[in-house]
Amino acid sequence: MRISMITELQRSVSDDGLVDFEATYRESLAQARLADEAGFSTIWITEHHFLPTFSVAPGSDQFLAAVAAQTKNIRVGTGVVVLPYHHPLHVAERIAMLDLISEGRVEFGTGRGGPYEVTGHSIDPRDTRAMWEESLACIEGIWSGYPDEFSWEGKHWQIPPRVVVPQPVQKPIRRWLACAQPDSFGVAADHGMGVLAFVPSPPSVTAPLIEQYRERIASYPGPAKQRNENWASMTFGVCGEDGPAARELVSRSLKVFFGPDRPYNKAAAEITKNLIEAWDGEIPDDLKVHLTKEHETAPINAAEVATATGLSAAARSARQDGELDSWERLDPETLSNSGITVAGTPQQCVDSLKLYEENGVDEVLVLVQNETIPHEVSMKTIRLFGEHVIPHFH
C-alpha cells in the first residue's frame, strides 16, 4: 500500500482574519520537498475557488510544476482538476506540460465540483456530469490521436481540426475520479478510473464499496492499459511522540475542516435552498447526496455519522439520531481507532494505516496540513512518517 500526502493549500489566518498567501505557498512547498525526502508516493493538490479562509488552490498544475522542479521522486497528482471550469483543450495541454516538466510523474485526477463553487462559475450544477464526461472524452482523444489533427463538435465544447501539442510522456497517464458520494464509485468504474475517496471513512465501512467497485471495473470495455483499478482513501494525520495530544489536534482539525462557521458554508446552504426551489424540488439523482449534505436543515442519520459521510452536515445539526450524537461522539480516540483519522505515536499511525491495507485500499492520502495545525507540526508529521511509518508499507 502506498502512503501519499494531500494538501488543500491551507494555513491559519492572521489576526486580521485573512490568509497570508505567500506564507501558505512557501510552507506548502517546504512540506512537499520534505515529503519527497521522506518517501511519500504522491503529493495531491485540490482545486478550490471562493473559499478565502479554507483553501487558496485555484491552479493545481501551477503548484505541482513548482513541486516537480524542487523534487526528484514524488509523483504529482491533480486532486483534482474540476473539468467543467476549464476548456478541455487547455487541460490536455497543461497536464501534458506538467508531465513533461516532471519527467512522467503525473497522476491525473478529475472531478466536477460542488454547487457553491460551480454556481460561482455561472454553471448549472445539473450540467456538470455531462460536461465532465464530454471534457474527459475530449482530453483522451487529444492524447491518443497525436500526431493527427483532433476535432470535436459537442454540446459544451467545439474544437476545429488542430494538431494539439505538447503531448505527455506517459502513455497513458493514470486517470482518477474524485468521489464524495456512492454513485461516483460506479461512474469511476465505468470509465476505467481509479477512485479518490475524499470523504474520510472507517476502512471497515469502505471495504464492501471497494469490492463492488472492483467487480464493476472488471467489465470496463476500454483498453486494458488505460484501466486504473486503484482505490485511494483520504484521511487526516498528525504524528508525534505524545499520542493523545496528536489525536486531539487531528480531531479538532477534522471538525474545523467540516465545520459550519465559515461564511461561505452559510452561503452554500442558501444557494442549495435556492437551487432546490428553482428546480421545483426536482433534484437529479446524481446531485441528491451532495445537495442534501450541503443543505443547512438536512437531517443526519446514524449511518452517515458512522461512515463519516455526514460530517459536514453533522456540524449543522444539533439533533441526535439513534444511539449516536451526530457530532460530539466523534471523539479523538473513536476517530483514530476506527481509522477515520491516522493520528498519535508512529506505532499508532502504523496501526491505523494497517486497517486501510487490510480492507483493500491501495493508497492512503494523508492530509497533514490544516488551518488548525501549525507548519512545524505538519513538518514533524512528515518527518516521522518517513522515519517510522512509511517503511512498514514497502
C-alpha positions, 0 to 999 in steps of 0.5 A: 500500500502506498502512503501519499500526502494531500494538501488543500493549500491551507494555513491559519489566518492572521489576526486580521482574519485573512490568509497570508498567501505567500506564507501558505505557498512557501510552507506548502512547498517546504512540506512537499520537498520534505515529503519527497525526502521522506518517501511519500508516493504522491503529493495531491493538490485540490482545486478550490475557488471562493473559499478565502479562509479554507483553501487558496488552490485555484491552479493545481498544475501551477503548484505541482510544476513548482513541486516537480522542479524542487523534487526528484521522486514524488509523483504529482497528482491533480486532486483534482482538476474540476473539468467543467471550469476549464476548456478541455483543450487547455487541460490536455495541454497543461497536464501534458506540460506538467508531465513533461516538466516532471519527467512522467510523474503525473497522476491525473485526477478529475472531478466536477465540483460542488454547487457553491463553487460551480454556481460561482462559475455561472454553471448549472450544477445539473450540467456538470456530469455531462460536461465532465464526461464530454471534457474527459472524452475530449482530453483522451482523444487529444492524447491518443490521436497525436500526431493527427489533427483532433476535432470535436463538435459537442454540446459544451465544447467545439474544437476545429481540426488542430494538431494539439501539442505538447503531448505527455510522456506517459502513455497513458497517464493514470486517470482518477475520479474524485468521489464524495458520494456512492454513485461516483464509485460506479461512474469511476468504474465505468470509465476505467478510473481509479477512485479518490475517496475524499470523504474520510471513512472507517476502512471497515465501512469502505471495504464492501464499496471497494469490492463492488467497485472492483467487480464493476471495473472488471467489465470496463470495455476500454483498453486494458492499459488505460484501466486504473483499478486503484482505490485511494482513501483520504484521511487526516494525520498528525504524528508525534511522540505524545499520542493523545495530544496528536489525536486531539489536534487531528480531531479538532482539525477534522471538525474545523475542516467540516465545520459550519462557521465559515461564511461561505458554508452559510452561503452554500446552504442558501444557494442549495435552498435556492437551487432546490426551489428553482428546480421545483424540488426536482433534484437529479439523482446524481446531485441528491447526496451532495445537495442534501449534505450541503443543505443547512436543515438536512437531517443526519442519520446514524449511518452517515455519522458512522461512515463519516459521510455526514460530517459536514452536515453533522456540524449543522445539526444539533439533533441526535439520531439513534444511539449516536450524537451526530457530532460530539461522539466523534471523539479523538480516540473513536476517530483514530481507532476506527481509522477515520483519522491516522493520528498519535505515536508512529506505532499508532499511525502504523496501526491505523494505516494497517486497517486501510491495507487490510480492507483493500485500499491501495493508497492512503492520502494523508492530509497533514496540513490544516488551518488548525495545525501549525507548519512545524507540526505538519513538518514533524508529521512528515518527518516521522512518517518517513522515519517510522511509518512509511517503511512498514508499507514497502 
